[in-house]
Structure formats: C-alpha cells, structure tokens
C-alpha cells in the first residue's frame, strides 16, 4: 500500500498529484480541480490520463491526501470516466446537476463557455 500522507482538503491539491483507483493503481494525475472555493463546493477533478483528460465527479472521489487522491472506482472504471466536453453525453451524466458539473469542468479547461 502506498503511503499517501495525511488526509487533506481539495484546496490543497496541486496539478500533477497522483490519482489512484480504489485498488491503489495510479490512473493519472490531477490536471485541475473544479470547485467554487468561495462557497467551499468541490465539484470534480479533471484527471490527466496519458494522452486523455477524464472527469471524476466529487462523489467518485473516495479520499484526498497530501500525496495523492484515491477514487472510489476500480481501475477499469477509472479509464472509462468521461472526457471533458462542452455538452456532456446524457449516458455519461444522466443527472442534470452532474451534467452541469461536467460542463463546468469543460469551461475551466477550455478557457471559455
């Protein structure tokens, strides 16, 4: 088991922090945190997975530590997380609030709306 350090807040996450599956296999690194720190609302993580970006919604994050993030998904499911998109597919985010959070991730990384 990898020592990820003490639990911490999403506010402490840095670009490049390792992201692990629930089996503690690295599936990528933090690219950007999608949040409204003024309201203390954590929405999602955009994860750099080799040549692709993936989005893990807050409820898919099991724990955040000083030296890594553990997702509540197995390794296979991590590789199937949706890519950021201007209009997320309903199949990847059937719930309207999830679609809004995925759209915010897109806006954050694309620099526009």
Backbone as JSON, one array per atom type, in Angstrom:
{
  "sequence": "XXXXXXXXXXXXXXXXXXXXXXXXXXXXXXXXXXXXXXXXXXXXXXXXXXXXXXXXXXXXXXXXXXXXXXXXXXXXXXXXXXXXXXXXXXXXXXXXXXXXXXXXXXXXXXXXX",
  "N": [[0.85, -1.18, 0.0], [0.56, 2.19, -0.84], [1.96, 5.0, 0.77], [0.09, 7.71, 1.26], [0.13, 9.94, 2.78], [-1.24, 12.32, 5.13], [-4.82, 12.82, 5.43], [-6.36, 15.42, 3.52], [-7.65, 18.56, 2.24], [-9.52, 19.35, -0.76], [-8.67, 21.83, -1.49], [-5.95, 21.86, -1.16], [-4.88, 20.42, -3.22], [-2.63, 19.92, -5.91], [-1.64, 20.51, -9.31], [-0.59, 17.64, -11.05], [-0.57, 15.9, -8.92], [-0.69, 12.5, -7.94], [-3.33, 10.31, -9.02], [-5.27, 7.7, -7.92], [-6.77, 4.45, -8.42], [-9.36, 2.61, -6.61], [-8.02, 0.32, -6.0], [-5.55, 1.21, -5.56], [-3.93, 1.66, -7.78], [-2.13, 3.7, -9.95], [-3.89, 5.93, -12.0], [-3.68, 8.25, -13.28], [-2.99, 11.82, -13.14], [-3.69, 14.76, -11.2], [-5.14, 17.27, -13.07], [-6.69, 19.61, -13.0], [-8.64, 21.15, -10.44], [-12.09, 21.29, -10.04], [-14.02, 23.6, -8.67], [-15.75, 25.75, -6.34], [-14.25, 27.68, -4.4], [-14.94, 29.86, -2.8], [-17.51, 29.31, -1.99], [-16.99, 26.96, -0.84], [-17.35, 24.53, -2.28], [-16.78, 21.55, -3.76], [-16.61, 20.22, -6.9], [-15.54, 18.47, -8.92], [-12.77, 16.54, -10.32], [-10.42, 17.1, -12.83], [-8.66, 14.83, -14.6], [-5.47, 13.97, -15.75], [-4.84, 11.53, -17.96], [-2.55, 9.75, -19.32], [-2.69, 10.47, -22.6], [-5.19, 11.57, -22.53], [-7.83, 13.55, -21.09], [-9.83, 13.12, -18.21], [-12.89, 13.2, -16.32], [-13.67, 13.12, -12.96], [-16.34, 13.1, -10.87], [-17.17, 14.72, -7.76], [-18.41, 12.89, -6.0], [-17.26, 10.55, -6.81], [-14.8, 10.5, -5.78], [-12.95, 9.04, -3.36], [-11.07, 9.61, -1.3], [-8.88, 12.28, -0.3], [-5.54, 13.05, -0.09], [-2.35, 14.21, 1.23], [-0.39, 13.38, -0.61], [-1.7, 12.22, -2.75], [-4.7, 11.19, -4.52], [-7.49, 9.14, -4.01], [-9.72, 7.36, -5.9], [-13.14, 6.24, -5.8], [-13.56, 4.17, -7.47], [-13.01, 1.19, -9.43], [-10.03, 0.2, -11.22], [-10.55, -0.28, -13.97], [-13.0, 1.08, -14.35], [-12.15, 3.68, -13.85], [-10.69, 4.28, -16.14], [-12.73, 4.6, -17.87], [-14.01, 6.91, -17.29], [-15.74, 9.96, -18.13], [-14.64, 12.14, -20.78], [-13.8, 15.62, -20.66], [-16.22, 17.81, -22.06], [-18.0, 20.14, -24.15], [-20.74, 19.73, -24.22], [-21.82, 17.43, -22.34], [-22.4, 13.95, -22.81], [-25.6, 12.47, -22.33], [-25.64, 9.8, -21.44], [-23.29, 9.52, -20.0], [-23.66, 11.19, -17.91], [-26.4, 11.24, -16.55], [-27.89, 12.67, -14.7], [-29.1, 15.94, -14.19], [-27.62, 17.83, -12.58], [-25.11, 16.65, -12.49], [-24.39, 16.8, -15.18], [-24.13, 19.58, -15.4], [-21.92, 20.03, -13.74], [-19.96, 18.62, -15.16], [-19.93, 20.16, -17.46], [-18.96, 22.56, -16.36], [-16.37, 21.73, -15.79], [-15.38, 21.44, -18.38], [-15.52, 24.13, -19.26], [-13.69, 25.3, -17.55], [-11.23, 24.13, -18.29], [-11.1, 24.73, -20.99], [-11.14, 27.41, -21.16], [-13.29, 28.96, -21.82], [-16.77, 29.31, -22.66]],
  "CA": [[0.0, 0.0, 0.0], [1.31, 3.43, -0.98], [1.68, 5.99, 1.82], [-0.37, 8.93, 0.63], [0.19, 11.03, 3.74], [-2.44, 12.62, 5.91], [-5.96, 13.35, 4.68], [-6.34, 16.87, 3.35], [-8.78, 19.15, 1.53], [-9.36, 19.59, -2.2], [-7.99, 23.12, -1.64], [-4.51, 21.64, -1.13], [-4.45, 19.64, -4.38], [-1.78, 20.58, -6.9], [-1.51, 19.85, -10.61], [0.44, 16.61, -11.03], [-0.77, 14.97, -7.81], [-1.16, 11.21, -8.44], [-4.71, 9.87, -8.81], [-5.26, 6.23, -7.86], [-8.04, 3.72, -8.34], [-9.55, 2.09, -5.25], [-7.0, -0.73, -5.81], [-4.31, 1.95, -5.39], [-3.14, 1.69, -9.01], [-2.2, 5.05, -10.49], [-4.65, 6.04, -13.24], [-3.42, 9.57, -13.85], [-2.6, 12.87, -12.21], [-4.62, 15.89, -11.16], [-4.91, 18.33, -14.06], [-7.29, 20.79, -12.41], [-9.75, 20.94, -9.51], [-13.28, 22.06, -10.39], [-14.61, 23.95, -7.37], [-16.03, 27.14, -6.01], [-13.69, 27.78, -3.06], [-15.67, 30.87, -2.04], [-18.68, 28.64, -1.41], [-16.47, 25.69, -0.33], [-18.03, 23.47, -3.0], [-15.9, 20.76, -4.62], [-17.44, 19.59, -7.91], [-14.93, 17.4, -9.7], [-11.35, 16.6, -10.68], [-10.04, 16.76, -14.2], [-7.51, 13.95, -14.44], [-4.64, 13.72, -16.94], [-4.62, 10.09, -18.1], [-1.7, 9.66, -20.51], [-2.99, 11.48, -23.61], [-6.59, 11.98, -22.41], [-8.34, 14.11, -19.84], [-11.04, 12.47, -17.71], [-13.51, 13.94, -15.23], [-14.24, 12.36, -11.84], [-17.19, 13.95, -10.04], [-16.81, 14.69, -6.33], [-18.87, 11.66, -5.35], [-16.41, 9.44, -7.26], [-13.53, 10.64, -5.05], [-13.04, 8.39, -2.05], [-10.3, 10.35, -0.3], [-7.84, 13.19, -0.76], [-4.41, 13.03, 0.85], [-1.24, 15.11, 0.9], [0.42, 12.9, -1.73], [-2.47, 11.5, -3.75], [-6.15, 11.11, -4.46], [-8.0, 7.79, -4.26], [-11.08, 7.36, -6.42], [-13.99, 5.16, -5.29], [-13.82, 3.34, -8.64], [-11.93, 0.27, -9.75], [-9.13, 0.7, -12.26], [-11.23, -0.32, -15.27], [-13.99, 2.16, -14.37], [-11.42, 4.95, -13.93], [-10.32, 4.51, -17.54], [-13.96, 4.86, -18.62], [-14.59, 8.19, -16.9], [-15.95, 10.8, -19.32], [-13.72, 13.22, -21.11], [-14.47, 16.93, -20.64], [-16.85, 18.15, -23.33], [-18.88, 21.3, -23.99], [-22.1, 19.24, -23.98], [-21.62, 16.04, -21.94], [-23.39, 12.96, -23.24], [-26.53, 12.07, -21.27], [-25.31, 8.48, -20.9], [-22.19, 9.62, -19.03], [-24.12, 12.01, -16.78], [-27.84, 11.37, -16.72], [-28.45, 13.6, -13.73], [-28.82, 17.32, -14.65], [-26.55, 18.5, -11.83], [-23.84, 16.06, -12.92], [-24.09, 17.4, -16.49], [-23.67, 20.95, -15.15], [-20.55, 19.96, -13.2], [-19.1, 18.23, -16.26], [-19.82, 21.34, -18.33], [-18.05, 23.5, -15.68], [-15.01, 21.21, -15.99], [-15.01, 21.81, -19.75], [-15.32, 25.57, -19.32], [-12.48, 25.62, -16.82], [-10.01, 23.75, -19.03], [-11.08, 25.29, -22.34], [-11.0, 28.85, -21.06], [-14.46, 29.67, -22.34], [-18.06, 28.64, -22.42]],
  "C": [[0.9, 1.24, 0.0], [0.94, 4.37, 0.17], [1.34, 7.31, 1.15], [-0.32, 10.14, 1.57], [-1.15, 11.24, 4.42], [-3.58, 13.06, 5.0], [-5.89, 14.87, 4.62], [-7.57, 17.3, 2.54], [-8.48, 19.25, 0.03], [-8.62, 20.9, -2.45], [-6.47, 22.97, -1.69], [-4.0, 20.89, -2.36], [-3.68, 20.51, -5.37], [-1.83, 19.81, -8.21], [-0.36, 18.85, -10.52], [0.33, 15.63, -9.87], [-1.28, 13.64, -8.36], [-2.62, 10.93, -8.08], [-4.72, 8.35, -8.94], [-6.67, 5.67, -7.9], [-8.21, 3.21, -6.91], [-8.62, 0.92, -4.96], [-5.61, -0.12, -5.63], [-3.36, 1.8, -6.57], [-3.26, 3.1, -9.58], [-2.89, 5.04, -11.85], [-4.46, 7.4, -13.9], [-2.92, 10.52, -12.79], [-3.65, 13.98, -12.25], [-4.2, 16.9, -12.22], [-5.45, 19.64, -13.51], [-8.43, 20.36, -11.48], [-10.89, 21.86, -9.93], [-14.02, 22.33, -9.09], [-14.95, 25.42, -7.32], [-15.54, 27.33, -4.57], [-14.39, 28.82, -2.19], [-16.88, 30.28, -1.34], [-18.28, 27.32, -0.77], [-17.22, 24.52, -0.94], [-17.04, 22.83, -3.96], [-16.78, 19.98, -5.59], [-16.81, 18.36, -8.55], [-13.42, 17.57, -9.8], [-11.24, 16.33, -12.17], [-8.7, 16.05, -14.06], [-6.79, 13.8, -15.77], [-4.33, 12.23, -16.95], [-3.87, 9.89, -19.41], [-2.05, 10.78, -21.49], [-4.41, 12.02, -23.51], [-6.84, 12.69, -21.09], [-9.62, 13.38, -19.49], [-11.59, 13.31, -16.58], [-14.09, 12.96, -14.22], [-15.04, 13.34, -11.0], [-16.83, 13.76, -8.57], [-17.23, 13.4, -5.65], [-18.09, 10.42, -5.78], [-15.03, 9.49, -6.61], [-13.72, 10.07, -3.66], [-12.31, 9.18, -0.98], [-9.22, 11.2, -0.98], [-6.78, 13.26, 0.33], [-3.33, 13.99, 0.38], [-0.51, 14.69, -0.37], [-0.37, 12.11, -2.77], [-3.96, 11.53, -3.48], [-6.54, 9.67, -4.76], [-9.45, 7.92, -4.73], [-11.83, 6.16, -5.85], [-14.34, 4.18, -6.4], [-12.68, 2.35, -8.84], [-11.17, 0.79, -10.96], [-9.81, 0.75, -13.63], [-12.24, 0.83, -15.4], [-13.31, 3.53, -14.46], [-11.07, 5.29, -15.37], [-11.54, 4.78, -18.42], [-14.65, 6.15, -18.19], [-14.74, 9.07, -18.13], [-14.84, 11.82, -19.52], [-14.48, 14.54, -21.0], [-15.02, 17.25, -22.03], [-17.79, 19.33, -23.12], [-20.33, 20.9, -23.73], [-22.0, 17.76, -23.64], [-22.77, 15.14, -22.4], [-24.3, 12.58, -22.09], [-26.18, 10.72, -20.65], [-24.21, 8.56, -19.85], [-22.6, 10.43, -17.8], [-25.62, 12.25, -16.9], [-28.48, 12.42, -15.81], [-28.11, 15.04, -14.16], [-27.7, 18.01, -13.89], [-25.19, 17.94, -12.2], [-23.43, 16.64, -14.27], [-23.56, 18.83, -16.31], [-22.24, 20.96, -14.64], [-19.57, 19.55, -14.28], [-18.88, 19.4, -17.22], [-18.89, 22.37, -17.69], [-16.61, 23.05, -15.83], [-14.51, 21.6, -17.37], [-14.68, 23.3, -19.84], [-14.02, 25.97, -18.64], [-11.22, 25.28, -17.64], [-9.95, 24.37, -20.42], [-10.93, 26.81, -22.33], [-12.19, 29.64, -21.59], [-15.72, 28.93, -22.01], [-18.6, 28.05, -23.69]]
}
